[in-house]
């Protein structure tokens, strides 16, 4: 097994730890990622390239991805590390009948850490239990996407200068979205905000989650009509209706056009609104919105690079150079 850094693990450190769930992170660990991401944005490329020199990271994507896979692989290379792996499980020995457990154990022989996306909920936790190196969850089914949560927090912090005292609306598929549940939890850990859950009845946030949040003192309003809330919001976080999460194609087609954000929609919003989306979008945000100052989703995607550089560096004990 490749050796890891000799850095010291402390109670608050991410060094040599897996990142499976945003729920596993303390407030300080989240803030450490955001602070380190800011440093990454300021570092010169030549200094950044020394941080993880001679390390190897495995990128295992059992499910299609564009932004997450490419930003992780770019982050790995920017830090001076090597990347190995696959973006299609059909080219692996899983097609020959090898077990998922054996695949993870084998990869640990060749890499200092694993970045993994899997379509089945809970497989990131299983991988972390089998692996002898840290595992970073790049999305597992409808469960969690902790690195997306962290880049969303970074985007909000850069946009507003704070993570507290904000009115945040979540629109679209709240039932199956793996980003929203973790993001609300992290925001609640970091500050006192108001949340507006806007979705068709069939895709509303799970009652258990809303009850837990209310029990923690969160102010939550729910509804199906965006026009009732749009003028109040500082942030509108939009998600697509996810075709791959539906058992019935007819049900998907019936719900897919529930919300469509265009210039007319944003005319009723604050000029300072941040319109966010984890992407990919389908038809829920019109292309004519891209030119508006509220459009934040491409900046949001860009922030995946420094945030994932920060996560890799902290977990693998990278040495940060000067600006």
PyMOL commands that set and color helices and strands:
alter all, ss='L'
color gray80, all
select helices_A, chain A and resi 22-24+27-42+45-48+67-78+89-91+93-96+100-107+123-130+146-160+180-190+201-203+207-215+226-228+230-232+243-245+249-255+263-266+287-289+297-316
alter helices_A, ss='H'
color red, helices_A
select strands_A, chain A and resi 56-61+82-86+113-118+134-140+167-171+194-198+219-223+235-238+274-277
alter strands_A, ss='S'
color yellow, strands_A
deselect
rebuild
show_as cartoon
